[in-house]
Amino acid sequence: MSVSGRLVRASAVALILAGGLAGTASAQTNPAAVAHPEIWPKAASPAAITDAKTEAFITQLMSKMSVEEKVAQTIQADGASITPEELKKYRLGSVLVGGNSAPDGNDRATPQRWVEWIRAFRAAALEKRGGHQEIPIIFGVDAVHGHNNVVGSTIFPHNIGLGAARDPDLIRRIGEATAQEMAASGADWTFGPTVAVPRDERWGRAYEGYAEDPEVVKTYSGPMTLGLQGALVAGKPLAAGHVAGSAKHFLADGGTENGKDQGDAKISEADLVRLHAAGYPPAIDAGILSVMVSFSSWNGVKHTGNKSLVTDVLKGRLGFQGFVVGDWNAHGQVEGCTNTNCAQAYNAGMDMMMAPDSWKGLYDNTLAQVKAGQISMARIDDAVRRILRVKVKAGLFEDKRPLEGKYELLGAPAHRAVAREAVRKSLVLLKNQGVLPLKSSAHVLVAGDGADDIGKAAGGWTLTWQGTGNKNSDFPHSQSIYGGVAEAVKAGGGSAELSVSGDFKTKPDVAIVVFGENPYAEFQGDIATAEYQPGDKTDLALLKKLKAAGIPVVSVFLSGRPLWTNPEINASDAFVAAWLPGSEGGGVADVLVGDKAGKPRHDFQGKLSFSWPKRADQEPINVGDKNYDPLFAYGYGLSYAKPGKVAALSEDPGTASAAVNVDRYFVAGRAPAPWTMNAAGTVSLKTVDAGAQENARQATWSGEGSGALTVMGQPVDLSRQTTGDMAVMIRYRVDALPEKPVSLGIVCGESCGAAVDLTSTLSGAKIGEWRTAKIKLSCFMAKGARMEHVSSPFALSTMGRLTLSFTEIRLASNEGDAFCPPS
């Protein structure tokens, strides 16, 4: 179908489908974005990284490498966008697994399949060509809270919880366990530790940071590095069961204005050093083998193109001798660059470009730029030497992998024990009016949508990028919070009843309600205010319902950050910040449930590593601020040994701005604000039931002319969602097949838009069968939509007859199941 197909907007606005994507000018380099190395701390990679034996081997190998081979070493492709056959030809330096990449596009692939897949890439890189020793790839993954990519792995609490534990030795042991599970599945390199210092919890990646204050980060980065890599030894590779690490994201990714993902840290150099650099010297001193540079900017200049930071500070003053890698196509955001063309980033000191789907074009252009002298041979040689240095230290040239294929290490009892310990130590008791600890002889109701949902407890970066779509069956050997509570009370002669809704058969002695944020990752987790469930306080209603029934309530709050929860705290007899505890829900029960007499088995140890806001409009709030006035201060945390009283809290959220809903267009039977759903032309719309009362709509096109079903609202910026590979998701049922072509479009202004042909998708559906389709936002951008100004994210039109029911229209993560329909 031609993209000139008609779309009706509101009453009769025709969509114009021509035009390109309007770009935004990058900030010009300015004195406020030039670092002065002399004011930064000193550090140095251990001499074992650059020992004479290693350097001599690299020098000999590089002397035989062609410029083509050298350029290839500096480029990393995503496993979903390159095949082993292509790797044989291009011999790139690295392959990574992105958040939604996996063997065969299957996020639930078996560990055995992971090993087979990685080995295929490894064999392709090592296929004999002659001339010199073949160079292995280094295979990278985001193992950020355990080896969270592979089914069956131990999922540790996210960093925000580990920060509350204040236990550097625990961090080292988590690193060791993670490395062993990675080694068992064939991976060489993790993109961690994260040493960000989040200063605004509205940022969707706040949970990846240990604390708002650099003191915790400073004490953790070295132990995590040693846990992952082990101690470096001159002339020898990493010890068996260890992997290369990558300190990230250099620099101030947690310091952007308003907590915006990939935003701009508008701060002084003194604050850049004081707040955001603290985690790097300990990691470098411990031997970290790579550093990942942030997407973000400092005073308007992207870090990936900032030579004063990458070369003068990181490689100079901080003495880093490993290699510097970029983030996902981050080089394309540098002024004057695209995803396939960026000499500026190389010249700034970047050694390896993460070019997941742009690798081929970037290779061709970079090679041409080196040959033309736009990138010096000396700069490429430095990059290649650093990359080879890490490959030698990681043991990749020896290819001895004694742990690979030992799948019993995934979720091993010893690792799960460490994770359970981490859960216990991360819990922060905010309120306790004498209800905790519970007697294990009690009858306990466990309620809330997080009670028996391991995926919700694990959060983002779990099997999928956003952590969505997971079921308990995806976590073998793991235990939900309900499972842990049930086990604990059974041991004491009590009983546990599970009821998400809070309904019960027998009135319980006490209710544990597990609720909180649904999983998210970067940018999808960005929020406008710190209020929990603004305007739709279903969890508060559940707490009040139980309290009204005369049942003591213990709230277990799952979240990736402190949030304004004053009403929920008031409605609770005890309130526990459990953060995102991961796969070992038994750790929660260890602390909440005592023995038969109610004597504690374990006490609370966690202390807030982020300030808890008093009002919803109080972010950013950080210890040390002028007029610092949180609800619960940095370092707060009650315990059984040291209890405390919490008075009734104000339920006035303050002058919080309204949260902007950019990604939910039709849910729970309605179009949530600020969106409206319009049926125009020959379309009629009625309410229907689909498993719940009035939760669906049925749209019918009469076929007597043009008709469109549109979701309309004030323009929103979906450019970040587009680069993040999000998709328009519709859960639908075809009730009458289309007679004529059907188009799905996006409107981005009076004369801007784009459409894709959805005819084959709908025509191939079985009548009466519920299905889900995900159409990539990038499909619309490729056809000319300006994604930074979208006024209608969904416009479905046809000239013919069609009947379609739907229960949900929203943006969703591409988990290998999104597509661009054929033209």
C-alpha positions in Angstrom: 0.0 0.0 0.0 1.3 3.5 -0.8 2.1 5.7 2.2 -0.4 8.2 0.7 -3.2 6.3 2.2 -5.7 8.5 3.9 -5.8 9.1 7.7 -8.5 11.1 9.3 -7.5 13.3 12.2 -10.3 14.4 14.6 -13.0 15.3 12.1 -11.3 15.4 8.7 -7.6 16.3 8.8 -5.6 14.6 6.1 -2.2 13.3 7.1 0.7 14.4 5.0 3.2 11.7 4.7 6.2 13.5 3.3 9.1 15.2 5.0 12.2 14.2 7.0 13.1 14.1 10.6 14.0 17.5 12.0 17.3 17.4 13.7 18.4 19.4 16.8 21.7 21.3 16.9 24.3 19.9 19.3 25.9 22.2 21.7 29.1 23.8 20.6 32.2 23.1 22.7 32.6 25.8 25.3 35.0 26.6 28.2 32.5 25.2 30.7 32.8 21.8 29.2 36.6 21.6 29.1 38.2 19.7 32.0 41.3 20.7 33.8 43.1 17.4 34.7 45.2 19.0 37.5 42.2 19.4 39.8 41.1 15.7 39.4 42.3 12.9 41.7 45.2 10.7 40.6 44.8 7.0 39.9 46.6 4.3 38.0 45.9 1.0 36.4 48.1 -1.7 38.0 51.3 -2.5 36.3 50.1 -6.0 35.7 47.9 -4.7 32.8 50.9 -3.4 30.9 53.5 -6.0 31.8 56.4 -6.5 29.3 55.2 -10.0 28.2 51.8 -8.7 27.3 53.1 -5.6 25.5 55.6 -7.5 23.5 53.0 -9.9 22.3 50.7 -7.0 21.2 53.5 -5.2 19.4 54.4 -8.3 17.4 50.8 -9.0 16.5 50.0 -5.4 15.5 53.0 -5.3 13.3 51.3 -7.8 11.1 47.8 -6.4 11.1 46.4 -4.4 8.2 44.6 -1.1 8.7 41.3 -2.9 7.8 41.9 -5.4 10.7 42.8 -2.6 13.1 39.7 -0.6 12.3 37.6 -3.7 12.7 38.9 -4.2 16.3 37.5 -0.9 17.3 33.9 -1.8 16.4 31.3 -3.7 18.4 28.1 -5.2 16.9 25.0 -6.5 18.5 24.4 -10.2 18.2 21.0 -9.6 16.8 22.4 -7.5 13.9 25.4 -9.6 12.8 25.8 -13.2 11.8 28.8 -15.5 12.3 29.3 -15.4 8.5 29.5 -11.6 8.5 31.9 -11.8 11.4 34.2 -14.0 9.3 34.4 -11.3 6.7 34.6 -8.2 8.9 36.5 -9.6 12.0 35.1 -7.0 14.4 36.6 -6.7 17.8 33.5 -7.5 19.8 29.9 -8.7 19.9 27.5 -7.7 22.6 24.1 -8.8 23.7 21.8 -5.8 24.1 19.0 -5.6 26.6 16.6 -7.3 24.1 19.0 -9.5 22.2 19.4 -13.2 22.7 20.1 -16.4 20.8 17.6 -16.7 18.0 15.7 -13.7 19.3 14.6 -15.8 22.3 15.0 -14.0 25.6 14.2 -17.3 27.4 16.8 -19.3 25.5 18.4 -22.2 27.4 21.9 -21.8 28.8 23.0 -24.5 26.4 21.8 -22.4 23.5 23.6 -19.4 24.8 26.9 -21.3 24.8 26.3 -22.7 21.3 25.5 -19.2 20.0 28.5 -17.5 21.6 30.8 -20.4 20.4 29.5 -19.8 16.8 30.7 -16.2 16.9 33.9 -17.2 18.6 34.7 -19.8 15.9 33.9 -17.3 13.2 36.4 -14.8 14.5 39.1 -17.5 14.9 38.7 -19.1 11.5 42.2 -19.3 10.0 43.1 -16.6 7.4 46.9 -16.7 7.6 49.3 -13.8 8.0 49.2 -13.7 11.8 47.5 -15.2 14.9 43.7 -14.9 14.7 42.2 -12.4 17.1 39.3 -13.5 19.3 36.2 -11.4 19.9 35.3 -10.3 23.4 31.7 -11.0 24.1 29.9 -8.4 26.2 26.7 -8.5 28.2 24.9 -6.3 30.7 25.1 -8.5 33.8 24.1 -5.7 36.2 22.4 -7.6 39.0 23.7 -11.0 38.5 23.9 -12.7 35.1 20.4 -11.3 34.4 20.3 -12.3 30.7 20.0 -16.0 31.2 17.1 -18.1 32.5 18.1 -19.8 35.7 20.8 -17.3 36.8 20.8 -15.8 40.3 19.2 -12.4 40.3 20.7 -10.2 43.0 19.1 -7.0 44.3 19.6 -4.0 42.1 22.3 -1.5 43.2 20.0 0.8 45.1 19.3 -2.0 47.6 22.9 -3.0 47.8 23.8 0.6 48.7 21.4 0.4 51.7 23.4 -2.7 52.9 26.6 -0.7 53.3 28.7 -3.9 53.0 31.7 -3.8 50.6 32.6 -7.5 51.2 29.1 -8.5 50.2 29.6 -6.5 46.9 32.8 -8.4 46.2 31.1 -11.8 46.7 28.2 -10.8 44.4 30.8 -9.9 41.8 32.4 -13.3 42.2 29.1 -15.2 41.8 28.1 -13.1 38.8 31.4 -13.8 37.1 31.1 -17.5 37.6 27.6 -17.6 36.2 28.8 -15.6 33.2 31.7 -17.8 32.6 29.4 -20.9 32.7 27.4 -19.5 29.9 30.3 -18.3 27.7 30.4 -14.5 28.2 33.7 -12.7 28.6 32.8 -9.2 29.7 30.2 -7.4 31.7 29.2 -3.8 31.4 29.6 -3.2 35.1 30.1 -2.0 37.8 27.8 1.0 37.6 29.4 3.8 39.6 26.8 6.4 38.8 25.8 8.8 41.6 22.1 9.5 40.9 21.2 13.0 42.2 17.6 13.1 41.0 15.4 10.0 41.5 13.1 11.0 38.7 15.7 9.4 36.5 14.6 6.0 35.3 18.1 4.5 36.0 18.3 5.7 39.6 18.2 2.1 40.8 21.4 1.3 39.0 23.3 3.6 41.4 24.3 2.6 44.9 23.7 6.0 46.6 23.1 9.7 46.1 26.3 10.4 48.0 29.7 9.3 46.5 30.9 7.8 49.8 29.1 4.5 49.2 30.1 4.3 45.5 33.7 5.0 46.5 33.7 2.0 48.8 32.0 -0.3 46.4 33.6 0.1 43.0 36.9 -1.5 44.0 35.4 -4.6 45.6 33.0 -5.1 42.8 35.9 -4.9 40.3 37.9 -7.4 42.3 34.9 -9.7 42.6 34.3 -9.7 38.8 37.9 -9.8 37.6 40.0 -11.0 40.5 43.4 -9.5 41.2 45.5 -8.9 38.1 48.8 -10.8 37.9 51.6 -9.7 35.6 52.0 -12.0 32.6 48.9 -14.1 33.5 45.3 -13.9 32.4 42.4 -13.5 34.8 41.9 -16.5 37.0 39.3 -19.1 36.0 35.8 -18.0 36.7 36.5 -14.3 36.4 35.4 -11.9 33.6 36.4 -8.4 32.4 34.5 -5.5 33.9 33.6 -2.0 32.7 33.1 0.9 35.1 30.2 3.1 33.8 28.9 5.5 32.7 31.7 8.0 32.5 30.6 10.6 33.6 27.8 12.2 35.6 25.0 10.2 34.0 23.3 10.5 37.4 23.7 14.3 37.4 21.6 15.4 34.5 19.2 18.3 34.7 15.8 17.1 36.0 17.0 13.5 36.0 16.6 13.3 32.2 18.0 10.1 30.6 20.9 11.0 28.3 20.6 14.6 29.4 22.9 17.3 30.3 24.8 17.7 33.6 24.9 21.5 34.0 27.3 21.6 36.9 30.7 23.0 37.7 33.9 21.0 37.2 34.4 21.0 41.0 31.0 19.2 41.4 31.7 16.9 38.5 34.8 15.8 40.3 33.4 15.8 43.9 30.1 14.0 43.2 30.5 12.0 40.0 34.1 10.9 39.7 34.5 9.2 43.0 33.9 5.6 41.8 36.5 5.6 39.1 39.8 5.9 40.9 39.1 2.8 43.1 38.0 0.8 40.1 41.0 1.9 38.1 43.4 1.2 41.0 41.8 -2.3 41.3 42.5 -3.0 37.6 39.2 -2.4 35.8 39.8 -3.4 32.2 37.3 -1.1 30.4 35.3 2.1 31.0 32.1 2.8 29.3 31.4 6.5 28.4 27.9 7.9 29.0 25.4 9.0 26.5 25.0 12.2 28.5 26.6 15.6 28.3 28.5 18.0 30.5 27.5 21.6 30.0 26.1 20.9 26.5 28.9 18.7 25.1 28.5 15.0 24.7 31.0 13.0 26.7 31.7 10.7 23.8 33.1 13.6 21.9 34.8 15.4 24.8 38.6 14.9 24.5 39.4 16.7 27.7 37.4 14.1 29.7 38.2 10.9 27.8 41.8 11.5 26.9 43.1 14.2 29.3 41.3 13.1 32.4 40.5 9.4 32.1 43.6 8.2 30.2 45.8 10.9 31.5 45.3 12.0 35.1 43.4 8.9 36.1 46.1 6.7 34.5 43.6 4.3 32.9 45.4 1.7 30.6 42.4 -0.4 29.6 40.1 0.5 26.7 37.2 3.0 26.5 34.0 1.8 25.0 30.9 3.8 24.0 27.3 3.2 24.8 24.6 2.1 22.3 25.2 4.3 19.2 26.1 7.1 21.6 28.7 8.3 19.1 25.8 9.2 16.8 24.8 11.9 19.2 28.1 13.8 19.0 27.9 17.1 17.2 28.4 16.5 13.4 28.2 12.7 13.7 25.8 10.0 12.7 25.5 6.4 13.9 27.7 5.4 10.9 30.1 8.3 10.8 32.0 9.8 13.7 35.7 10.6 13.5 35.1 13.1 16.3 34.6 10.3 18.9 37.7 8.4 17.8 39.7 11.7 18.0 38.3 12.4 21.4 39.9 9.1 22.7 37.1 6.5 22.3 38.7 3.1 21.6 35.7 0.9 20.8 32.4 2.1 19.3 29.2 0.3 20.4 27.5 0.2 17.0 24.9 -2.5 17.5 23.0 -2.1 14.2 25.2 0.5 12.5 28.5 -1.4 12.6 28.9 -2.0 8.9 28.5 1.6 7.8 30.6 2.8 10.7 33.4 0.3 9.7 33.3 1.5 6.1 33.4 5.2 7.0 36.0 4.9 9.7 38.3 2.9 7.4 38.0 5.7 4.8 38.6 8.4 7.5 41.8 6.6 8.7 43.1 6.3 5.1 42.3 9.9 4.5 44.1 11.0 7.7 40.9 12.3 9.4 41.7 9.8 12.2 45.4 9.4 12.7 47.1 5.9 12.5 48.6 6.7 15.9 45.1 7.1 17.4 43.9 3.8 15.9 47.0 2.0 17.0 46.5 3.3 20.6 42.9 2.1 20.5 43.8 -1.3 19.1 46.7 -1.8 21.6 44.3 -1.1 24.5 41.7 -3.5 23.1 44.2 -6.3 22.6 45.7 -5.7 26.0 42.3 -6.4 27.6 41.8 -9.5 25.4 45.2 -10.8 26.6 44.4 -10.1 30.2 40.9 -11.7 29.9 42.6 -14.9 28.6 40.9 -14.9 25.3 44.0 -15.8 23.3 44.5 -18.9 25.4 40.8 -19.9 25.1 40.8 -21.9 28.3 37.3 -21.9 29.7 37.1 -24.5 32.5 33.7 -23.2 33.7 32.0 -23.0 30.4 29.1 -25.4 30.1 29.0 -26.0 33.9 25.3 -25.1 34.0 25.0 -26.1 37.6 26.7 -22.8 38.5 23.7 -20.9 37.2 21.5 -20.3 40.3 23.9 -22.4 42.4 22.9 -22.8 46.0 25.9 -20.9 47.2 25.1 -18.0 44.9 21.5 -18.0 45.9 22.6 -17.9 49.6 24.6 -14.7 48.8 21.6 -13.2 47.1 19.3 -14.0 50.0 21.9 -12.4 52.4 21.9 -9.4 50.2 18.1 -9.1 50.3 18.1 -9.3 54.1 20.8 -6.6 54.4 19.2 -4.3 51.9 15.7 -4.0 53.5 15.1 -0.6 55.2 12.4 -0.4 57.9 10.8 3.0 57.6 7.9 2.4 60.1 7.0 -0.2 62.7 4.1 0.2 65.1 4.9 -3.0 66.9 3.5 -5.4 64.3 6.9 -6.7 63.3 8.4 -9.3 63.6 5.6 -11.6 62.9 5.0 -14.8 64.8 5.7 -17.8 62.5 2.7 -19.5 64.1 0.3 -16.8 62.7 -2.1 -17.0 59.8 -0.7 -14.5 57.3 -2.5 -13.1 54.3 0.0 -12.1 51.5 -1.6 -9.7 49.1 -0.7 -7.2 46.4 0.4 -7.7 42.8 4.1 -8.1 43.8 3.4 -10.9 46.3 4.0 -13.8 44.0 5.7 -12.0 41.0 9.4 -12.6 40.9 9.6 -10.5 37.7 8.2 -7.5 39.5 10.6 -8.0 42.4 13.5 -8.2 40.0 12.7 -5.0 38.0 14.3 -3.9 34.8 17.3 -5.4 33.1 15.9 -8.9 33.9 15.8 -11.3 30.9 14.6 -8.4 28.8 15.7 -4.8 28.7 12.7 -3.3 30.5 12.2 -6.4 32.6 8.6 -6.8 31.3 6.8 -10.0 30.2 8.4 -12.3 32.8 6.7 -15.1 34.6 7.7 -17.0 37.7 8.5 -20.0 35.5 11.2 -17.9 33.9 13.0 -18.1 37.3 13.7 -21.7 38.1 15.1 -22.4 41.6 13.9 -18.9 42.7 11.4 -17.9 45.3 8.8 -15.1 45.3 8.2 -13.1 48.5 5.0 -15.0 49.1 6.9 -18.3 48.7 9.4 -17.1 51.3 6.7 -16.1 53.7 4.7 -19.3 53.3 7.9 -21.3 53.9 8.7 -19.4 57.0 5.3 -19.6 58.7 4.9 -23.2 57.8 8.1 -23.9 59.7 6.6 -22.3 62.7 3.2 -24.0 62.5 1.4 -21.1 60.9 -0.1 -20.7 57.5 -0.1 -18.3 54.6 -2.8 -17.4 52.2 -2.1 -15.7 48.8 -4.6 -13.2 47.5 -3.5 -10.4 45.2 -6.8 -8.6 45.7 -6.7 -8.9 49.5 -9.8 -11.1 49.7 -9.6 -14.0 52.2 -11.3 -17.1 53.2 -10.3 -17.0 56.9 -9.6 -13.7 58.6 -5.8 -13.4 58.9 -3.9 -12.3 62.0 -1.9 -10.0 59.8 -1.6 -9.0 56.1 1.7 -8.5 54.2 0.9 -6.4 51.2 3.6 -6.4 48.5 3.2 -3.6 45.9 5.2 -1.0 44.1 6.6 0.1 40.7 6.3 -2.2 37.7 9.6 -3.0 35.9 11.3 -0.4 33.8 14.7 0.6 32.5 16.2 3.7 31.1 13.9 6.5 29.9 10.8 4.4 30.3 11.3 4.9 34.0 11.7 8.6 33.8 9.0 10.3 35.8 7.8 13.9 36.3 7.3 13.8 40.1 8.1 11.5 43.0 4.5 10.7 43.7 3.6 7.0 43.7 0.5 6.1 41.6 -0.6 9.7 41.0 -4.3 9.9 40.3 -4.8 6.1 40.4 -4.1 4.9 44.0 -5.2 1.3 43.7 -2.6 0.1 46.1 -3.6 2.6 48.7 -7.2 1.4 48.4 -6.1 -2.2 49.1 -4.3 -1.1 52.2 -7.3 0.9 53.5 -9.6 -2.1 52.7 -7.6 -4.4 54.9 -7.2 -1.8 57.7 -11.0 -1.3 57.6 -11.4 -5.0 58.2 -9.4 -4.7 61.4 -6.3 -6.4 60.0 -2.8 -5.2 60.8 -1.0 -4.3 57.6 2.7 -4.7 56.8 3.6 -2.9 53.5 6.5 -4.2 51.5 7.3 -1.6 48.9 9.0 -2.6 45.7 10.7 0.3 43.9 13.7 1.5 42.1 13.9 4.7 44.1 12.3 6.5 47.1 8.9 7.9 46.2 6.3 10.0 48.0 4.2 7.4 49.7 2.9 9.3 52.7 -0.7 8.0 52.3 0.5 4.5 51.9 2.7 4.8 55.0 -0.2 6.2 57.0 -2.3 3.3 56.0 0.3 0.8 57.2 1.3 -0.5 60.6 4.7 -1.2 59.2 6.4 -0.1 56.0 9.5 -1.7 54.5 11.4 -0.4 51.6 12.4 -3.6 49.8 13.8 -1.9 46.6 14.1 -4.5 43.8 15.2 -7.6 45.7 15.5 -10.0 42.8 15.0 -13.8 42.8 15.4 -14.6 46.5 12.1 -13.5 48.1 13.0 -15.7 51.1 15.3 -12.9 52.2 12.3 -10.7 52.9 10.7 -13.4 55.1 13.9 -13.9 57.0 13.6 -10.5 58.5 9.8 -10.0 58.6 8.9 -13.4 60.1 10.3 -14.4 63.5 10.0 -17.6 65.4 6.8 -19.0 67.0 7.0 -16.5 69.8 7.8 -13.6 67.5 11.5 -13.3 68.3 13.5 -12.0 65.4 15.5 -14.4 63.3 17.3 -11.6 61.6 17.2 -7.9 62.3 16.9 -5.0 59.8 20.3 -3.7 58.8 19.6 -1.5 55.8 20.1 2.3 55.9 18.8 4.7 53.3 21.4 5.5 50.7 18.9 7.9 49.1 16.9 10.6 50.9 13.1 9.8 51.1 11.0 12.8 50.0 8.6 14.6 52.2 6.6 15.9 49.2 6.1 14.7 45.7 7.7 17.9 44.3 10.8 17.6 46.4 13.1 16.0 43.8 16.0 16.5 43.6 16.8 16.2 47.3 20.2 15.1 48.5 22.1 15.0 51.7 24.2 18.1 52.1 21.7 20.3 50.2 21.0 23.7 51.6 17.7 23.6 53.6 17.8 19.8 53.5 14.4 18.6 54.8 13.5 15.0 53.7 10.8 12.8 55.3 13.5 10.2 56.1 17.1 11.3 55.9 20.0 9.7 54.2 21.2 7.0 56.6 17.8 6.5 58.2 16.6 3.0 59.0 14.8 1.5 62.0 15.5 -2.0 63.5 14.2 -4.3 66.1 17.1 -3.4 68.3 16.6 0.4 67.7 12.9 1.1 67.1 11.4 4.5 66.5 8.0 6.2 66.2 6.6 7.7 63.0 3.8 10.2 63.5 0.9 10.7 61.0 2.2 12.2 57.8 0.9 15.0 55.7 -0.9 13.7 52.6 -0.5 16.9 50.7 1.8 16.1 47.8 2.9 19.7 47.4 2.8 21.7 44.2 3.7 18.7 42.0 3.3 19.1 38.3 1.1 16.7 36.6 2.8 13.5 35.3 2.9 13.4 31.6 1.6 10.1 30.1 3.5 9.6 26.8 3.2 5.9 26.4 -0.3 4.6 27.4 -3.1 5.3 24.9 -5.8 2.8 25.8 -5.8 0.7 29.0 -8.4 -0.6 31.4 -11.2 0.4 29.0 -10.3 4.0 28.5 -7.9 6.4 26.9 -5.9 7.9 29.9 -5.2 11.6 30.0 -4.0 13.5 28.2 -5.1 11.3 25.3 -8.6 11.0 23.7 -9.9 8.4 21.3 -11.8 9.6 18.3 -13.7 7.7 15.7 -14.1 9.7 12.5 -15.6 9.2 9.1 -17.1 5.8 8.6 -16.0 4.3 11.9 -18.3 3.5 14.8 -17.1 2.6 18.3 -18.7 0.6 21.1 -17.7 -0.8 24.5 -17.3 -4.6 24.8 -16.2 -7.1 27.4 -13.0 -9.1 26.9 -12.3 -11.0 30.1 -13.3 -8.1 32.3 -16.3 -5.7 32.3 -16.1 -3.0 29.7 -12.4 -3.3 29.3 -12.4 -3.3 25.4 -13.6 -1.3 22.5 -14.9 -2.5 19.1 -14.3 -0.4 16.1 -16.3 -1.0 12.9 -15.6 0.5 9.5 -18.7 0.5 7.3 -16.8 0.6 4.0 -18.7 3.6 2.7 -15.7 5.8 2.6 -12.7 6.8 4.5 -12.7 6.3 8.3 -10.1 6.5 11.0 -9.7 5.6 14.6 -7.2 8.0 16.2 -5.7 8.7 19.6 -5.1 12.4 19.9 -3.4 14.8 22.4 -1.0 17.6 22.9 2.3 16.9 21.0 4.8 14.7 22.9 8.5 13.9 22.2 8.9 10.3 21.4 12.4 10.6 19.9 14.1 8.9 22.9 11.5 6.0 22.7 12.3 5.7 19.0 16.1 5.4 19.5 15.4 3.0 22.4 13.6 0.6 20.0 10.2 1.0 21.5 7.1 0.0 19.6 3.4 0.8 19.3 1.7 -2.3 20.8 -1.9 -3.2 20.2 -3.7 -6.2 21.7 -6.5 -6.8 19.2 -9.0 -9.2 17.8 -10.2 -9.2 14.2 -13.9 -9.7 14.1 -14.3 -9.0 10.4 -11.4 -9.2 8.0 -10.4 -6.0 6.1 -11.7 -5.6 2.6 -9.3 -2.9 1.5 -5.8 -1.7 2.5 -5.4 -0.6 6.2 -2.8 1.8 7.3 -1.4 2.6 10.8 0.0 6.1 11.1 1.6 8.6 13.4 0.7 12.3 13.1 3.4 14.9 14.0 1.8 18.1 13.0 -0.5 19.7 10.4 1.8 18.6 7.5 3.8 15.8 9.1 3.3 12.1 9.5 4.0 8.7 8.3 2.1 5.4 7.9 2.8 1.7 7.5 0.7 -0.9 5.8 -1.0 -3.1 8.4 -3.2 -5.0 5.8 -1.2 -8.2 5.8 -1.0 -8.3 9.6 -4.8 -8.0 10.1 -5.6 -10.2 7.1 -3.5 -13.0 8.5 -5.3 -13.0 11.8 -7.8 -15.7 12.8 -11.3 -14.4 13.3 -12.1 -14.1 17.0 -8.6 -14.7 18.2 -6.8 -12.3 20.5 -3.4 -11.3 19.2 -0.6 -8.8 20.0 1.2 -6.7 17.4 4.2 -4.4 18.0 5.1 -1.9 15.3 8.5 -0.3 15.8 8.4 3.5 16.2 11.5 3.5 13.9 9.3 2.3 11.1 7.5 5.6 11.2 10.6 7.7 11.6 12.1 6.0 8.5 9.1 7.1 6.6 9.5 10.7 7.6 7.7 11.2 10.9 9.2 13.8 13.3 9.2 11.8 16.5 9.9 14.8 18.7 6.4 16.3 18.0 3.8 13.5 17.9 0.2 14.6 18.4 -1.3 11.3 17.4 0.7 8.1 18.2 -2.0 5.9 16.7 -4.2 6.5 13.7 -5.7 3.4 12.0 -7.6 4.0 8.8 -9.1 2.2 5.8 -11.6 2.8 3.0 -13.2 -0.6 3.3 -15.0 -2.7 5.8 -13.3 -3.9 8.9 -14.3 -4.8 12.5 -11.6 -4.8 15.1 -11.7 -5.1 18.9 -8.9 -4.0 21.2 -8.0 -4.0 24.9 -4.7 -2.2 25.0 -2.8 0.4 22.9 0.5 1.6 24.3 4.3 1.8 23.8 6.2 -1.4 24.6 9.7 -2.6 24.6 10.9 -4.5 21.5 11.7 -7.9 23.0 12.6 -9.4 19.7 8.9 -9.5 18.7 8.5 -6.0 17.1 8.5 -5.5 13.4 8.1 -3.1 10.5 5.2 -4.3 8.3 6.0 -4.8 4.6 5.3 -1.8 2.4 
